[in-house]
């Protein structure tokens, strides 16, 4: 019946009529509470209709909808007003600002009570709707429409409305202004002084909603105009401390706590908090204790290790973006890494406070969510303490220490837990100050791993992990035996806790310990691996993800330390058992494939017995994904497959080929569908992540199985050359686009050094593409470096073809090569460059001295290939014969370079 009704051209009119009328004709005889549900349902359906088909609704019907929802803003029921605002903002989003030009003036007039007779309900409804429009349409409201920007009118009006006698209207007005602060529109920037004055007027407003938005305003102003906040820091500190201690409104307290976090991360303002630490740190410590409600939810946590995870407990898992091939000089020039993060604010908190009348539909909220899973006052305070400790160090610990002494042994577990959290929070910033106390603190923390409360065991794992760097780097063997070994064993034992959250915290802490201890863990693998195997047997699905991280982090850092048969015979059957259980469609494959990549690299040739089925399955997953993608492209109703299956499979194939080296050729040769056919499809995939991993695999194939790759080069090289086009990177994909080009340049160099003279058909196109990359100042350093090395290696086999271009590329080549460490790749690049110079020595012109400096700077001890050294010698001998007064020319070099050249080469 509903689907039949939806097919009616007037369905939106019916919905709008039902929504906007408190009473339907008497023959329906609905009770008031039933009517409330009916109207709410009509509003939801109306909003969905607007969302999916607003532009197809006839103009007359659109007008009726707009009039009806405006009428609903005056409804005495707050939820109906709220639904009206939802429909209004949806109409604006679908029809545009100009599609309803009278809306904004009407909302502003109603919210501001311009006529003097607007009901409080209508003022609140209009301002609530306007707040939604401001939040959802920030950019359109700041656009120029025939010389006018809506914000030029809206911002001054909102500032006036923020003094409304109605608390909810004041709060909505401030919330609307807060929507725009991060975008720094001109209309707001010119009114900042007025805004600041209004904020100070509203600072002691009786409404928690208003004060919550005052706090939020100051937090956002820190990011956009720190200079406006700085003169008021003393008063703001006192104000935020008071607001954070508001036990009646956790939301208000959280907004105040955000202020410290924001200031601490602001380079301009962080130092200004120094004089007030004695006020700030205590309130942060107070706020880190679980609330009474949270204590009731958490206390006496169950032993749930044998319970299967619920589907909703398993959060979506995404493959980690594989970073571009490491810069050739070993420096971190990774591109596409986004370490940014932040909390998005919305109006939900204000709408949740609406009192529900009988029959109203309660919207979802997270009040009953696990306190461990949500951003909270406790977490924010701990994060702020961490930031302040990193800025001020010892003074923060001096204030924290009495609190720790009082609460670490407290009889109430929430106080013990908060003290452990505080100790962990100051670990990074105050380590020097904490270190003298660690011989006492660490053993006590280890003892707390046996606390009867799971929540305390959980936070203790995290805190110990924060101090694992100190323990793992102790020099004295006795100290290491007294502190590091018990810490490691304690966390390992908690990985088998009967509480899942403790398992998760322990596994995460152990992964942290692995990062800090690195190769120091090698002697302990015989204890670690058996514990991991027990975890594989005990863990349910969710914690398996963090266990994979533990295994791969250990493999990454101890590497060959795992190449012992007894360890392999323990670890690999456990991983393979899980591998066989996980389906090709499960997202658990992502971390499992990543884990196996590190294990394969660590085991090297010892991975061979397990490689065949793993290699075959990865190829099958790639083939399936590509086929599913082609089907989806040709059928709009079918969802496209997840590209992460491609990325992680390609990365594992790379790891297997690296591990087995030449032995992997047989796997490639016998694979069906053909390995390189699939790789070529992936090299042309629209996803940057897929192409980035594809070119990494191409380069590894060139290094380890070139005889199998070589026959396919006529098909693969045109694809690679096309990828080297900088113009093909969209502006919004620069980071990941450069990562793809970085790997393409690297793989090009690996192919060139193996194919040698066979690269001749591709030299001209490759040269033109690589030169553009070399000369592009916007390219990340690693991209420039890999392009220069690829060009140099190309010269090893094709110096004759490159010689005619030498004058054009010599200078940028030498500039880019200068800071790169003296690796084999750099040596090969210079070998090719030297061969090219020998073909056309006159082309070096005014950069000849730079060339001689580069030769002098190249450490002779780092030259592992004799051919590289002899090519330097030949070049110098050639120029000695070519330049009439060679000694005078060389004397233009710095004395140190002259001395090095004469010492290393026969001049």
N, C-alpha and C positions, 0 to 999 in steps of 0.2 A: 504493500500500500504506500509506504514511504517513497519507494523508487518511482511509483506511478505519480505521486504528488509532485516529486521533483521534476518530472518531465513537463509539468504545466508551465507555460510562459509567465504566469502570474504568481509562481510560488514565492518569489521574494516579497511580493506585496502581502501575501497571506502571512508570511513570517513576520514582516514588519508590523502588520496590524496586531497580531497576537502579542508580540513583544511589547508594543507601546500601549496596550490597553489593560488596565488592572481588572476589568470585568468583561467577560464575553457575554453574548446574549443569554438571557435567563434560561433558555431551553437546555443549555449545557450543564447548568447546575453544578459547577465545580466548587469545592471548598477553597478557602483562601490559601491554605498551604499547598494544595494541588496546583492552584493557579500560579503560584510562585515558581514551581518546578516547570510548568508548561511554558511560562514566559522565558525562563532561563534557557530552556531547550530551544525555543524559537530563536533566541539571540545567538546561541552557538551555531545553529544551522544557517542563520542569516549571515553571520561572519564568514562561515565556510563558503557560502555561495558567492559572497563578495570577493573572497580570496581567489576562487577558482575561475569566476566568469564575470567579473564586474563590467568589463568593457563590452560584453555581449548583451547586458541588460538594457532594455529600451530606456531612452532618456526620461520619459514620463515616470517609469518605475523607479529609476535612480532618484528622481526628485522626491518621490513619495518616501523612499527609504531614508533619505537625508532628513526630511521633515520629521519622520517618525522617531528616528534615533535622537534628534535634538530634543524632542518632547520628553524622551525618557531621561534626559539629564536632570529633570525636575522631580523625578519619582522619589517618593519618601523612602524607598528601600535602597540601601547603599549598594547592594549587589547588582540591582538592575541598572543603577547609574554606572557602576563599574563595567557591566556588559556593554552599555551604550558607548562608553569610551573605547572599548575594544573594537566595536564595529566602526566607529568614526575613524580611528587610526588606520584600520584596514582599508577603508574607502580612500583615504588620502594616499596611502601607499600604492593603491591600484590605479586611482584616477589622477593622481598628481595634485600639487598645490593649486594649480590653475583650474583644475576640474571642479573645485568647490571654493571659489574665491571669497565667498561671504562667510566661510566657516570661521577663520581666525578672528575677524572682527567680532563675530557673534560670541565666540567663546571668551574672548578677552573682555567684552562688555558684560557678559553674565558673571564671569569670575570676579570682575572688579566692581560689580554692583553699580554700574554707571548710572542707571536710572533711579537708584535708591530704593527700589521696591522688589528686588530679586530675592527670592527665598533663600535661606541658608543652604537648603538641599541643592538648589539649582546652582548656586555659587560653587559649592563643593563638587557637584557633578561636572560642571563646565571646566573647572580647574583640573580635575582628575583626567578628563578627556584631553585637555590641552597638554598635560604632562606626558600622556602617552604619545601624542603626536610629536612633541619635542624629542622624546626619546627615540622614536622610530624614524623620524625624518630630519635628522640633524643637518645633513648636507643640503637637501632641497630647500630648507628654510633659510640657508645662508647663500642661496644662489641669487644672481641678478636677474630680475624679471622687468625688462623695459626700464632699467635705471633704478629699480627699487629692490631692496632685500627685505623679506619679511622680518628678519631678526632686528632690523633697525627700528621696527615698531614694537616687536614682541619683548625685547630685553628691557627697555624702560618701563613697559607696562607690567612685566613680571616683578620688577623691583618695587613698583608701587603696590601690587597685589600682595607682596610678601609682608605687608603691614596690615593685612585684613584682620578683622576681629575674630574670624573663624580659624581655629588652630589648623584644621586639616587643609584649608585653602593656603594658609601661610606655608605649610610643609610642602604642599604640591608645587607652589610657586618656586620655592628654593630648589626642590628636586629638579624642576624644569631647567632652571639656570645651571644647575650642576651637570645636566646632560651636555651642555655646550662648552663648559670650561676646558676640557681636554683639547677641543678643536681650535681654541683661541680665535673665535670670530672677532672681526673688528668692532662690531656693535657691542660686544661684551668688554673687549680690551679697553675701550674708551670710557667705560662705566665702572672700572674696577674700584676706584675710590668710593663711588656710591655703594657698590656691593659690599666693600669692607665695612663701611659705616653701618649698613643694614645688618650685616652679620654680627657686629658688636651690639647692636640694639636687640637682636634676637638671641644673643648668647645665653641669657637667663630666662628664656621663654618657658612658661609652665608646661608646654607640650614636649614630651620626649621625642615625638616625630620631628618637631621643628629643630630641637637641639641636635638630633641625629644628622639632619641635613646641614646644620651649621658646621658640625665637625667634618662632614664630607666635603663641604666647600673649602675649608682650610686645607684639607689633605690634597685636594686637586689644585688649589692655588700654589702649593709648594712646587708642583711640577711645572707650572706655566709662568709664574712670576714670583720666584723665591724672594726677590728684593722687597716685595710688598708685605711679605710675612715677617721678615727678619726684625724690623723695628718693634714688633709686638711680641717677640718670643717669650719674654718673661711672663706676661699676662696669659699668653696662650698655653704655656706649660701648666700654670696653675689651673686654668680652665679645663684642659684635657685630663689632668689628674682627677679632678672632681667628677667629670663625666665618666671616666673609666671606672670609678668606684660606684657607679650607679648599679646597684644589685637588682633593681626592679626591671630594668630594660637591658638585657644582654646585647641587643642590637646597637643601642646607643654606646654602651661600653666598648663594643668592638670597633665602632667608627672612631672613637677617641684613641684606641690603641693603634689603629692604622696610622695615626699622625706620627707616632714615634718611628714606625717602620719607614714611612715615607721620608721623614726628615733625615733619618740615619743613612738612607740611600742617596741623599741629595748632596753632591759635593760642595755646593755653596753654603748649605745650612747646617751640615752635620756637626761642625765644630761648635756651633752656637749652643748646643745642648750641654756642653761641658759643665758650666756652672750649676746646672739643674739636675745632675745625675742623682744627687741625694734625694730628690723628689720623685724622679721618674723610675729608677730601678726598683724601689720598694713596691710601687703600684704594679709594675710588671710581674714581680714575684708573687704578689697577692693574687693576681689574675691568672696565674698558671695552675692554681688548684682547681680540680674538677668541681663543677657546681653540684649542688645537692641532687638535682634531677639526674645529672650524668652519673653521679655515684650510685644512685639507685639502679640505673640501667646496667652499670658495669660490674658492680660488686659481686664477688663470688662467681666470676666467669666460669662457664662450664668446661669440662674436658670434652671437647667436641672433635677430637682428631679423627675419630672413626665415622663421623657423620659425612655423608656425601655433600658436596657443595651444591647450593641452589644455582639455577641458571642466572638469576639476577646478581649473584655474587661475582660472577665472572665478567669483569669489565673488558670492553673491546681492547685487543692488543694490536699494536701497529709495529711493523718492521722498523727497526732503527735505520735512519738514513745513513747509508754507507758514505763516509767522507771521501773526498777526492783523493787520488793517489798522493801520498805524502810528498811535500816539497822536497826537492832533491838535496837541499842543504840541511835537511833534518829539522828545520824550523816549522812552527805551527802556522801554516798559511791556509788552514782549512777554510773552505768557502761554504756558504750556505748554512752556517751554523747559527741558529737563532736561540740565544739563551734567554730571551726576554720572557717575561711572564707577568701576570698581574691578575687582580681580581676585578671582575666586571660588575659594576653596580647597576641595579635596576630598581624599579618601583615596587617590586614584589613585597618587600617588608612592610610597606605602608598599606598595601591592599590586604595583606594577611591579617591586619589588625581590625578590619571591619567586623563588627559584631554580626553574627549570623542570626537572622530571625528564623522562626519555625518554618520549615519547608524549603529553606535556601539550600543551594548546592554548595558544599564545601570544596574549594579548590585544593589541589594537592599542595602539601608543604612538606618540609623535611624536619618538622619538629620532633618526629619520632625516629628520625634517622640515627644510626649509630654515631655517637659523639666522636668516634675516631675517624669517621669518614667525611666530616664537614669542616670547612674553615670556621674557626671559632675564636672567641676571645683568648682562650688558653693558647692555641697555636699561634695566633698573631702576637701575643705577648712574648712567647718563646722566640719567635722569629725576630721581634724587635730587640730583645735582649742579645741575641746572636749578633745582630747588626751593630748595636752599641758597643758590644765587647770588641768587635773587629775595628771600631773607630777609636775607642778610648782605652782599651786594654786594662791595665792594672787597676785604675780607679773603679772600674765596673766590678772587678772581682773583689776589691776591698769592701764594697757595699754588699756584695752577694754572700761573702764568707760567713758573717754571723747568721744569716738565714739558713745556710747549709748546715752549720753546726747545730742549729736548733731543730731542724726538720728532717735531716737524713735518718735519724733514729727515732722519729716520731712514732707514737703508738697508733696513730690513725693513718691508714695506708694512703689516703689522698694527699696528705702532707708529705709523706715519704716519696710518693710518686712525683709530686711537683718539685721537690728538692733534687731528685735525680734528673728530671727534665732540665732544671736550671743549670745543673752541673754540666750536662751535655751541651746546653746552649752556649755556654761561655768557652767551650773547649778550643775552638779555633782562635778566637780573638784574645783569650787570656792565658794561653798555654804556658807562657813563661812565668806568669804569676801563680798558676795552679801547680806547676811541676813540683815545687818543694813539698806539696801536700799529697802528690799522687802515690807515693809509697804507702801512705795510710788509706787513701781513698780507694785505690784500685782493688786491694783485697776486700774492702768492705762492699764495694759494688759487686764483686764476684760472689760474695756471700748472698747478696740480694737477688741473685739469679734463682735462688731457691725460695723466694718470698711466696707465701701462700696465695697472694693475689696475682692472678695472671697479668693484670694491667701493670703492676709493678715490675714483674719479670720482663714484660714487653719493653717498657721504657728503659730498664737497666741494660738490656741488650743494645739498644740504640746508643745510650750514653757511653757504654764501654767501646762500642765501635768508633766513637768520636775520639777516643784516646788511644786507639790502636797504633797510631803513628809513633807515639811516645814509647809504647811498650815494645814495638817491633824493632826500633832503632837503638835500643839499649846496647851498649858496647860490652859491658861486663857479662860473661856467660852466667855468672851466678844471679845477676839481676834479671837477665832474660828468663832464667829458669824459675825465678821467684814471681815474676809479674807477667811476662808475655805468654809463657806456656799455660799457666792457669787461666789467663784471659781467653786464649784460643780454645782451650778445652772446655771452659765454661760456656762459651757461645756455641761451640759445636754440640754440646750436650743439650742446650736449649733448642737446637734445631729439631730435636726429637721430642719436644714438649708435647703434652697431650692437649694443649690449647692451640688452635690454628693460628691465632694472632701472634702468639709468642713464637711459634715456628717461623712465621713470616718475618717478625722483627729480628729474630736470631739469624736467619738466612741473609737478610739485608745487612745486618751488622757484620756478618762474616765476609760478605762480598766487599764491604768497606775495608775490613781488616786485610783482605787479599790485595786491594789496591795500594794500601799503605806498606804492607810487609814485602810485597813483590817476591823476589827470589829467596828472601829469608825463609819462605815457607817450604822450600824444596825438601829439607830433611824431614819435614813433618807430613809429607804426602802419604806416607804409609799409615798415618792415623786419620788423615782427612778423608781420603778416598773411601775407606770402609764406612765412614759416617755418612758420606753422600749417598752411598749405595743403600744404606738403611732408610735414608730419607726418600729415595726413589720408591721404596717398597711401602712407605707409610703415607706419603703425602697424597692429598686429594688434588683435584685439577688446579685450583687457584694457586696454591703454594708451589706447584710444579714450575710455574713461570720463574719465580725468584730462585728456585733451585738450579734451573738452567743457567741463570746469571752467575751463580756461585761457581758452577763447573767451568763456564767459559772464562770467567775472570781468573780462576786458578790456572787454567790452561794457558791463558795469555801471559801470565807473569812467571810461571815456573817453566813453561815450554818443555825443553828436553827432559826436565825433571820427571815428567810423566812417562818417559820411555823406558819403563821397567815392566817386564812381562807380568809380574804379579799384580801390578797396579792396573795394567791394561785388561787382564783377565777378570778383574773385579768391576772396573768402571764400564767398559764397553758393553757387556751383556745387559747391564742395567739400563743404559741409554737405548740400546737396540730393542729391548723389551718395550720401552715406552714408544719408540719409533714405530714399532709394529702395531701398537694400539691406536695411535693417532691417525685419523683419516686424512685423506688428501684435501678435504674441504675444511678441516678444522683450523681455526686461527692459532691454535697452539703450535702449529707447524712453524710459525715465524720465529719465536724464541728457540724452538728446538733446532731448527736449521742453523740459526746464528750460533748456537752453542756448539753444534757439530763442526761448524767452520773453524772455530778456535781449537777444538780438540784435534781435528785433522791436521792443522798446522803444527800443533805441539807434538803430535805423535810421528809426523813425517812418514817415513817408509813403513813404520809399524802400523799405520792406518790401512795398509793394503788389504789385509784380510776382510775388512769391513766395507771397502770402497765400492765393490761391484753393485750390490743391491741399492746402496745409497745413491750412487751415480745414476743408475737406471731410473730410480723413482723420481729424482730431480728432473731428469729429462722428460719423464711422463707428465709431471706437474706442469712444466713449462708448456709442453705440447697441448695439454688440456686447456690451460689458461688462454693460450693464443687462439685455440679453436672456439672457445666460449666467447672470447672478445669479438671474433669475426661474426659469430651468430648474433651477438647483441647489437653490433653496428648495423646489421641488416634488418633487425627487428626492434623497433622502438619500444615495444612493450617488455623487452627482456633486459634485466639489469646487467651492466657490464661487470665482469669478474674483478676481484680485488687484485691489484697489481703487486701487492706485497708478496703474493705467492711467487711471482716471477723474480722479484728482487732477491728474496732470501734463497731461492733455488739457484739462481745465477751465482750468488756469492758463495754458496757451498760448493758448487762445481769449481769455482776459482780456487777455493781452499784445497779441494781434493787434487786438482792438477798441480798446484804448488807442492803439496805434500808428497805426491808420488813421483813428481818430475816426469822423466821419460816413460815410466811404467804406465802412466795414465793414457798413453797413446792408444793402447789396445782397447781401453774403455771407449774412447772417442770413436775409434774405427768401427766398433761393433754395435754402436748405439743406433736404434731406430725409433723415431725418425732421425735423419742424419743430424748430427750435432751442430755442424756449422750452418746448416740451413735454418735451424731454429735460432741460432745466435744472430744470423743476419736479420731475421724478423724482429728480434728484440732490439737490435741496433737501430731499427727504424720505428720503434714503438713511440707513441706520442708522449709517454710518461718520461720525464727527466730522470727519475730515480731508476727506472728500468734501463734506460740507455747508459746511465752512469755505470751501473753494474755490468752491463753488456761489454762496454769498452775495457773495463777492468779484466773481464774474462778473456777478451780478445788479446790483451797484452800478455796475460799469463800464458795463453796458448802459444803466443809467439816465442816466449822464453823457453817453455818446457816441451812443447809438442809441435815445433815448427814444421817438420816434414808433413804432418797431417793438415796443417793450415795452408801451406804453400799452394797446393793446387786450387784452392778456393779464392786466392787473392784477386784474380780478375773480377770476381763478383763482389768481394767484400770491400776492396779499395775505393770504388766510386762512392759507396755508402759512407765510408770513413771520411773521405774528402769533403763530402757534402756537410758532414757534421761539424767541420772546422770553420763554418761560416758564422761569424759573430753576429751578423745581421739577423740570423734566424732565432736569436734569443729574445722573447718578449720582455718588455721592461719589468713586468710583474714577476718574471721568473729568472731574474739575473743571477741570483745566488746559485740555484740548482742548475741553471743553464751553464754557468761557468764551470761547475763541477763536472758536467758532461764533457765539455771541451777539454778540460784538464786531463781527464782520462783518455780522451781520444788522442790528444797530443802525445801522451805517454805511450799508448799502444802503437802509435805511428812510429815512434822512435825505436820500439822493440822490434817491430816488423822490419824497419829499415836496416838495422844492424845485422839482421839475419838474411834478408833478401839481397842486400848489397846492390850489384849492378842491375839486378832484376827490377829495381825501383824506377829505372829510367823512364818508363811510359807515364809515370805519375809525378815526376819531379816538378814539372812546370806548375801544375795545379797545386800541388802541395806547397811549393815555395810561396806562391801568391797568398795562400790562406795563412801559412805560418808567419809570413812577414807582417801581415795585418795584425795578427795577435801579438807579435813581438813589439810592435810600435803603438799598441793600444794602452794608453796610460790608465784606463779604467779596469783593465784585467787584473785580477788578484795576482800577487807575486808568483804563486805556484804555477799558475797558468802560463805566465811569461816564461818561467824557467823551463817547464816541460816543453814548451814550443821551441825555445832556443836549443835545448838538448836534442829534440827530434830533428831540427834543421841541421845541427852539427853532425849527428849520426847519419843523416841522409848523405852527407858529403863523403862518408867512408867509401861508399860504392859508386857515387854519382858526382864526384868532384868536378868532372868536366862540364856537366850540365849546370852546376851551381856557379862555376867560376865567372860566368858572364854577369852574374848578379852580385858579385862579391862587394863592390863599392857601395851597393845599396844596403846590404844587411850587416856588414862587418861591425859598424859602430854599435848598433843596438844589441847585436849578439854579444860583444865584449862587455858592454855595460851590464847586461842581465847575468852573464856568467860569473862576474866578479865576486859576488857574495856567496856563491854556491860552494858547499864543501867539496873537497877533492875526492869524489866517489868514482867508481868505475864508469858510471854513465857520463859524468863530466869528462873523464879521460877520453871516452869514445867520441864525445861531441867535439873535443879539441882535435882529436885525430882526424875527423872528417873536415874540420875547419882548416887544419894545417894542410891537408891534401888539396883543398880548394885554393888556399893561398899559393901553394906551389904552382898551381895552374895559371894563376893571374896575380903575381906578386905586386905589380904596379898599382893594382886596384886599391891597395890598403891606404894609400895617400896620407891624409893628415891623422889617421888613427893608428899609424904604424908604431908610434911610441907607446900607445895604450896596449897594443898587442904585445910588445916587448915586456911591458909591466906585467901583463897577464902571464906570460911565460915565466917570468921571475917569481911571481907569486905562487905558481903551481909547485907545491912541495914535492920534490923529487922522490921522497920516501913514500908518497902516496901513489906513485905511478907503478901499478902492478903489471901493466902490459908493456913489454919492451918496445912495441911498435909505436906507442904514444911518445915515449922518450926520444926514440930515434927520429920521429917526425918533427919534434921540436928542434932537434939538432940539425936536421936537413934545412929547415926553414931559416934558422940563424945563419947557417953556412951559405945559403943562397943569397940572403940579403948582404952578407959580408962581401960576396963577390959582386953584388949589384950596386952597392953604395960606395962611391969613390973614397970618402973618408969615413969609414965605418966606425972607427974608434971615437971620432968627434961626435958622430950621431948618437952613439951609445952613451956618451958622457952627458947628454941632456937628461938622462934618467936620474932619479935619486941615487945617491951613493950606495944605499943598501941594495937596490935592485941591480946596479952595475956589479956589485960584489957577488951577488947570488948568481947572476948569469955567467960570470967568469968562473965561478967555483963549480957550477953544475954542467956547463957546456964548453966545448972546445971553440974558443973564439980567436 
